[in-house]
Amino acid sequence: MIAYFILVHRFPEQFKRLFHAIYHTSNHYVVHVDKNSGREMARDIADFLAPFQNAELIKSQRAQWGGYSLVDAQLRGMKRLLEMSDAWTHFINLSGQDFPLKSQTYISQYLTKNPDREFIQILDQRVRRPETMSRLEYIYIEAMGRIFETGIPRPLMRHATPYIGTQWMVVSRQFCEFVCNSPKVRRFKRFYRNTYIPDEGFFQTVMMHCSAHGQIVSDDLRMMEWVEENWMFRPRTYGIKDAANLIASEALFARKFDLTEDAAIFDVLERHIGSEVFPGDSKYPAKTYGMA
């Protein structure tokens, strides 16, 4: 049984196709609609989810890219999913512009065959991504729909190594319970609240400084291709020309997609995940990491 948390900030019709593609009666779903998206969109999605007893919309708050509000939304989503059911074993977070590359049967069986794994990209930030250390070394403030860089230096956390990756994960219930409820996480919350893009490091750093998790696989199980856009790197938008590579991928999900730019790729992927067969003896071979 899987618990899904989905962050939505635009394209409600695209979200609905995503939801149908990942829906199963055994799973649980929590959706957060960015408050910046407006009440009309939130009402539309609330009405859409109403018939599904295993799906809920949590209170909308502003979710600013680069700010701690994204970490907060995910923690609220995790917490509500823990309250909804004690039966699910894995948590998966998605954005409204993601789409599965495998069926729910495949994904469920895949996780059953890898029961004690945490799929989350984890890199030693100082060693592998030193250019991002300024995100932690200066105070950032999230306010008025913006992120303000104050230029005020700050010390790093004592006795803690910072880690980084992406904001996407497939992690165990055990870890979700720890990160939501343990008093040991408070210092990480305090520190990351005034950092830049904390959702790419908060969960990784907490995991690497606790024992409440399974074996860590440094892979978020997503297919993404990064491209430079306006001096920043963003995931490239996939379209019908990418269909063969998407279908051949071993990843469970891909991002990102845009229904307004290319609807045909959704038709292809929906047909694909409706007809695939799970390889019964598949094992995950990726490099794994222990505790720091």
C-alpha positions as CSV (number, residue, x, y, z in Angstrom):
1,M,0.0,0.0,0.0
2,I,1.4,3.4,-1.1
3,A,0.8,6.9,0.3
4,Y,1.0,9.7,-2.3
5,F,1.4,13.4,-1.7
6,I,0.9,15.6,-4.7
7,L,1.8,19.3,-4.9
8,V,-0.3,21.2,-7.4
9,H,0.0,24.8,-8.5
10,R,-1.5,24.9,-12.0
11,F,-3.0,22.8,-14.8
12,P,-5.9,21.2,-12.9
13,E,-7.0,19.0,-15.9
14,Q,-3.5,17.6,-16.1
15,F,-3.5,16.8,-12.4
16,K,-6.8,14.9,-12.9
17,R,-5.1,12.7,-15.5
18,L,-2.2,12.1,-13.2
19,F,-4.5,11.2,-10.4
20,H,-6.3,8.6,-12.5
21,A,-3.0,7.2,-13.7
22,I,-1.8,6.6,-10.1
23,Y,-5.1,5.7,-8.5
24,H,-5.7,2.4,-6.7
25,T,-8.3,1.7,-4.0
26,S,-5.6,0.3,-1.7
27,N,-3.5,3.5,-1.8
28,H,-4.0,6.8,0.0
29,Y,-3.7,10.3,-1.5
30,V,-3.2,13.8,0.0
31,V,-3.2,16.8,-2.3
32,H,-2.0,20.3,-1.6
33,V,-3.0,23.1,-3.9
34,D,-0.8,26.2,-3.8
35,K,-2.8,29.1,-2.3
36,N,-1.3,31.3,-4.9
37,S,-3.3,29.3,-7.5
38,G,-6.6,30.7,-6.3
39,R,-9.8,29.5,-4.7
40,E,-11.4,28.5,-7.9
41,M,-8.8,25.9,-8.7
42,A,-8.8,24.6,-5.1
43,R,-12.6,24.2,-5.3
44,D,-12.3,22.4,-8.6
45,I,-9.8,19.9,-7.3
46,A,-11.8,19.5,-4.0
47,D,-14.9,18.6,-6.0
48,F,-12.9,16.2,-8.2
49,L,-11.5,14.4,-5.2
50,A,-14.8,14.2,-3.2
51,P,-15.9,10.8,-4.6
52,F,-12.6,9.2,-3.6
53,Q,-12.8,8.1,0.1
54,N,-9.0,7.5,0.1
55,A,-8.1,11.0,-1.1
56,E,-8.0,14.3,0.7
57,L,-7.2,17.9,0.0
58,I,-5.2,19.5,2.9
59,K,-5.5,23.2,3.7
60,S,-4.0,25.4,1.0
61,Q,-1.0,27.6,2.0
62,R,1.4,29.5,-0.2
63,A,4.1,27.3,-1.5
64,Q,7.0,29.4,-2.8
65,W,9.7,27.7,-4.9
66,G,13.0,28.0,-3.1
67,G,11.4,28.5,0.3
68,Y,10.8,26.4,3.4
69,S,7.0,26.5,2.7
70,L,7.6,23.5,0.3
71,V,9.2,21.5,3.1
72,D,6.3,22.5,5.4
73,A,3.7,21.4,2.8
74,Q,5.4,18.0,2.5
75,L,5.6,17.5,6.3
76,R,1.9,18.4,6.6
77,G,1.1,15.9,3.8
78,M,3.1,13.2,5.4
79,K,1.5,13.8,8.8
80,R,-2.0,13.6,7.4
81,L,-1.2,10.4,5.5
82,L,0.1,8.8,8.7
83,E,-3.2,9.8,10.3
84,M,-5.3,8.4,7.5
85,S,-4.1,4.9,7.7
86,D,-1.6,2.7,9.5
87,A,-1.4,0.2,6.7
88,W,0.7,1.9,4.0
89,T,4.4,1.2,3.8
90,H,5.9,3.7,1.3
91,F,5.5,7.5,0.8
92,I,5.8,9.0,-2.7
93,N,5.8,12.7,-3.4
94,L,4.8,14.1,-6.8
95,S,4.1,17.4,-8.5
96,G,1.1,18.0,-10.6
97,Q,3.4,18.0,-13.7
98,D,4.7,14.5,-13.1
99,F,3.4,11.3,-14.7
100,P,4.0,7.6,-14.0
101,L,5.9,5.4,-16.4
102,K,4.7,2.2,-14.7
103,S,1.4,1.0,-13.5
104,Q,0.4,0.9,-9.9
105,T,0.6,-2.9,-9.9
106,Y,4.2,-2.6,-11.2
107,I,5.1,0.0,-8.6
108,S,3.5,-1.8,-5.7
109,Q,5.3,-5.1,-6.6
110,Y,8.6,-3.2,-7.1
111,L,8.4,-1.8,-3.6
112,T,7.4,-5.2,-2.2
113,K,10.6,-6.6,-3.7
114,N,12.6,-3.7,-2.2
115,P,10.9,-3.5,1.2
116,D,13.7,-1.9,3.2
117,R,15.0,0.7,0.8
118,E,14.8,4.5,0.8
119,F,14.9,5.9,-2.7
120,I,16.1,9.4,-2.4
121,Q,19.1,11.1,-4.1
122,I,21.7,11.9,-1.4
123,L,25.0,13.7,-2.1
124,D,27.5,15.1,0.4
125,Q,26.8,18.8,-0.3
126,R,30.3,20.1,0.5
127,V,32.0,17.5,-1.6
128,R,29.6,17.0,-4.6
129,R,27.8,20.3,-4.8
130,P,30.1,22.9,-3.2
131,E,28.7,25.7,-5.4
132,T,25.3,25.3,-3.5
133,M,26.8,25.8,0.0
134,S,25.8,29.5,-0.1
135,R,22.2,28.3,0.3
136,L,23.1,27.4,3.8
137,E,25.8,29.9,4.7
138,Y,23.6,33.0,4.5
139,I,20.1,33.8,5.9
140,Y,17.2,33.7,3.5
141,I,13.7,35.0,4.3
142,E,10.5,33.9,2.7
143,A,7.9,36.7,2.6
144,M,5.4,38.4,0.3
145,G,5.7,35.6,-2.3
146,R,9.4,36.0,-2.6
147,I,12.7,34.7,-1.3
148,F,15.0,37.5,0.1
149,E,18.7,36.9,0.3
150,T,19.8,39.0,3.3
151,G,23.6,38.6,2.8
152,I,23.9,37.9,6.5
153,P,26.2,35.0,7.1
154,R,25.3,32.2,9.5
155,P,27.1,29.2,11.0
156,L,26.3,25.7,9.8
157,M,24.7,23.2,12.2
158,R,27.1,21.8,14.7
159,H,28.0,18.1,14.4
160,A,26.0,17.8,11.2
161,T,27.0,17.2,7.6
162,P,24.8,18.8,5.0
163,Y,23.4,16.6,2.2
164,I,21.6,17.5,-1.0
165,G,19.7,15.9,-3.8
166,T,16.3,16.5,-5.4
167,Q,13.0,17.1,-3.6
168,W,11.6,13.8,-4.9
169,M,11.6,10.6,-2.9
170,V,10.1,7.2,-2.3
171,V,10.6,6.6,1.4
172,S,9.4,4.3,4.2
173,R,6.7,4.9,6.7
174,Q,9.3,4.5,9.4
175,F,11.2,7.5,8.1
176,C,8.0,9.6,7.7
177,E,7.0,8.9,11.3
178,F,10.4,10.0,12.5
179,V,10.7,13.2,10.4
180,C,7.1,14.2,11.4
181,N,7.2,13.4,15.1
182,S,10.7,13.1,16.6
183,P,11.9,16.0,18.7
184,K,15.4,15.2,17.3
185,V,14.2,16.8,14.0
186,R,13.5,20.2,15.5
187,R,17.0,21.6,15.1
188,F,17.0,20.6,11.4
189,K,13.6,22.4,10.9
190,R,15.0,25.5,12.7
191,F,18.1,25.6,10.6
192,Y,16.5,24.9,7.2
193,R,13.7,27.4,7.7
194,N,16.0,30.2,6.6
195,T,17.9,28.5,3.9
196,Y,17.5,28.6,0.1
197,I,15.8,25.6,-1.7
198,P,15.6,23.6,1.5
199,D,13.4,20.9,0.0
200,E,16.5,19.6,-1.8
201,G,18.4,19.1,1.4
202,F,16.3,18.9,4.5
203,F,15.0,15.4,4.1
204,Q,18.4,14.1,3.0
205,T,20.2,15.6,5.9
206,V,17.7,14.4,8.5
207,M,17.9,10.9,7.0
208,M,21.6,10.8,7.1
209,H,21.7,11.8,10.8
210,C,19.1,9.3,12.1
211,S,18.7,5.5,12.2
212,A,14.9,5.4,11.5
213,H,15.2,4.3,7.9
214,G,16.0,1.4,5.7
215,Q,19.0,1.0,3.3
216,I,19.4,4.3,1.4
217,V,19.5,4.1,-2.4
218,S,20.7,7.4,-3.9
219,D,18.1,7.4,-6.6
220,D,14.7,9.2,-6.6
221,L,13.3,6.8,-9.3
222,R,12.5,9.7,-11.6
223,M,13.4,10.4,-15.2
224,M,14.4,14.0,-15.7
225,E,16.5,15.9,-18.1
226,W,17.9,19.2,-17.0
227,V,18.2,22.2,-19.4
228,E,19.4,25.7,-18.8
229,E,16.6,28.3,-19.0
230,N,17.1,32.0,-18.1
231,W,20.4,31.3,-16.3
232,M,18.8,28.5,-14.2
233,F,18.5,24.7,-14.7
234,R,15.0,23.3,-15.0
235,P,13.6,19.9,-16.0
236,R,12.9,19.8,-19.7
237,T,9.3,19.3,-20.7
238,Y,8.7,15.9,-22.3
239,G,6.6,15.5,-25.4
240,I,5.5,12.9,-27.9
241,K,9.0,12.8,-29.5
242,D,10.3,11.4,-26.2
243,A,7.7,8.6,-26.0
244,A,10.1,5.7,-26.9
245,N,12.7,6.8,-24.3
246,L,10.0,7.3,-21.6
247,I,8.5,3.9,-22.2
248,A,12.0,2.2,-22.2
249,S,13.0,3.9,-18.9
250,E,13.4,1.9,-15.8
251,A,12.3,4.9,-13.7
252,L,8.9,4.8,-12.0
253,F,8.0,8.4,-12.8
254,A,9.0,11.2,-15.1
255,R,8.9,15.0,-15.0
256,K,7.9,17.3,-16.3
257,F,4.9,17.4,-18.7
258,D,2.6,20.1,-20.0
259,L,-0.9,19.2,-21.2
260,T,-1.3,22.5,-23.0
261,E,1.9,22.0,-25.0
262,D,1.6,18.3,-25.9
263,A,-1.5,16.2,-25.0
264,A,-0.5,13.2,-27.2
265,I,2.2,12.0,-24.8
266,F,-0.4,11.5,-22.1
267,D,-2.4,9.2,-24.4
268,V,0.7,7.1,-25.1
269,L,1.8,6.8,-21.5
270,E,-1.8,5.9,-20.3
271,R,-1.9,3.1,-22.9
272,H,1.6,2.0,-21.8
273,I,1.0,1.7,-18.1
274,G,-2.3,-0.2,-18.8
275,S,-0.5,-3.0,-20.6
276,E,2.9,-3.5,-19.0
277,V,4.1,-6.6,-17.2
278,F,6.2,-6.6,-14.0
279,P,9.6,-8.5,-14.4
280,G,9.2,-11.0,-11.5
281,D,12.9,-11.4,-10.7
282,S,13.9,-7.7,-10.9
283,K,16.4,-6.5,-8.3
284,Y,17.5,-2.9,-7.8
285,P,21.3,-2.7,-8.4
286,A,22.1,0.9,-7.7
287,K,24.7,2.1,-5.3
288,T,23.5,2.4,-1.7
289,Y,24.6,4.5,1.2
290,G,24.7,3.9,5.0
291,M,24.4,6.4,7.7
292,A,26.7,9.3,8.0
